Amino acid sequence: MTLPFPSSSRNDRRQRIVLVASQMFAERAYVEVQMDELAKAADVAKPTIYRYFNSKEDLFLEALDGTMNELVAEVSRVADEIAPAPAVLRQVIAAALKSFAQCTAAIRALDGSDAALGERGRAMMRRRGRQIREEFARVLQRGIATQEFRAFDPDLASRAILGAVRMTATAEDAPNDAEAARSLTDLLLHGVSAASVSTRGSQG
């Protein structure tokens, strides 16, 4: 008779599988991750994976959701910083850039461009994307309230920021996180016009 593993052993094995899956899905496209290779990297038999997860997609969703949960938590933590709104905005953008750059599978899922991933995955990523946008919007609203930012639609602006972060994080020739954060924040704060804000205002 084979005795079941203690609960702690089962949990450790499951967590190890999820951790390895998170790393693999971060480095490769969903379709490129093979379950045989994943099982070997996690030091478990392939049937063991299916003891915990019904399918590759289920494992992907749990691994990706955990990664995105960490991203949301980090962005939320930075958004709570007591500092001028422009500085906090830069820090939030830098945190999001760093996390997205480490999870290209999340970008594909969020964009809906990975045909192998079902609607459950895209729905989950839309939910996580909305949470990230809400943190961006919270920083923008704070800046508007303190008059560090002019009045604008923070929801629309947060969507633009999220899109810029996603595209920048996955660009092959993207600058490092700190430089990209500075560039994106400068673009958001000052636009592309060479004229100063006061000059544009007097002309408007």
Buried (B, 14 or more C-beta within 10 A) or exposed (E): EEEEEEEEEEEEBBEBBBBBBBBBBBEBBBEEBEBEBBBEBBEBEBEBBBEBBEEBBBBBBBBBBBBBEBBBEBBBEBBEEEEEBBEBBBBBBBBBBBBBBBBBBBBBBBBEEBEEBEEEBBEBBEEBBEBBBBBBBBBBBBBBEEEBBEEEEBEEBBBEBBBBBBEBBBEEEBBEBEEBBBBBBEEBBEEEEEEEEEEEEEEE
